Amino acid sequence: MRRNWRIAVLASVSVLALVSAACGGDESGPGGGGGEGDLESTTVRIIAAPPEFDSLTDAKWFELLEEEGLTLEILEFEFGPDTTRALVSGEGDIASTSPLPVMQYLQEAGSGLKVVAAEILKTDYILMTTPDITSLDQLEGEKVGISEPGDISDSLTRVMLAEAGVDVSQVDFVQIGGTSDRIAALTAGEIAAGAAHAADGYAAAEAAGLTPLANYWEYIPVYAQRFITVGDQWLEENPNLAQLVVDKLLEANQWAQDNKDEYIALSQEYVEEMSDEIRSDVYDLFAEEGFFAPDGGLEAVDATIEVERAQGTISGDLPDPSEWVVRTLVE
């Protein structure tokens, strides 16, 4: 079971300090990174999916931004396509969103969004199945649950199955909902398989007797599970604020890499019904296999593009990454 972000959804927290507290009182500038000038705003509207074990870097990120005196408005949307649509419509300033909807928007519109960082450099999805499914090829002719077409639970499941030699055209992909919805559908026998984030998948195996049949990262070794994305206009109007936001994101990812006990303690605040053994094992997987992105993760962008190109979800109409990936903020 997941809780909402501790910061009130669709409501801002109190301003802890004025602009000078965030950058003027430190000669090194915003975030201690040597930036110049005052912050253009003390409010940031962040679009994100509800908290999961794999997204606790965002929880730490939000805490660090609050400590800098920023007012945060967190807007929760369940799926990647929804977070991207909300950003495009102007409902928020910055989105932590799955990469495919961002690339599909850029493929259609040509411009309008910038990727300033990436998080979770391998997908942590596990394909969960009912106990009677013991091999991937048994899924031909069966129902496999996804959140919605265009989300990574859809595209990456297709990629993983194809890499494993499954005839994907013979699989019946059905729209179910997020990880918790897919696990519920599996438990009820409504589908034969569905993707789950690693911690949720292992917890479901322990509690409901489901089978963790395949680890996606073994078939897709590099894939940025989340793009940190902003609108062109917001970035142009808020360069100092954008730098501070990215600085704190990198600090949060470094914290995640270095602080197992604190990460697990934070997970206990946001993610319920999970044993400490699972929390520990999944954290170790993330830390040892390079899931966290303390350097901003943009080295994973090209591999992410190639995975989606191979699947046919994006085409040659996608602008060159040099036009929409901003590397200066993480550098």
Secondary structure by P-SEA (a helix, b strand, c coil): ccccccccccccccccccccccccccccccccccccccccccbbbbbbcccccccaaaaaaaaaaaaabbbbbbbbbccaaaaaaaaaaccccccccccaaaaaaaaacccccccccccccccccccccccccccccccccbbbbccccccaaaaaaaaaaaaaccccccbbbbbbbcaaaaaaaaaacccccccccaaaaaaaaacccccccccccccccccccccccccaaaaaacaaaaaaaaaaaaaaaaaaaccaaaaaaaaaaccccccaaaaaaaaaaaaaaccccccccccaaaaaaaaaaaacccccccccccccccccccc
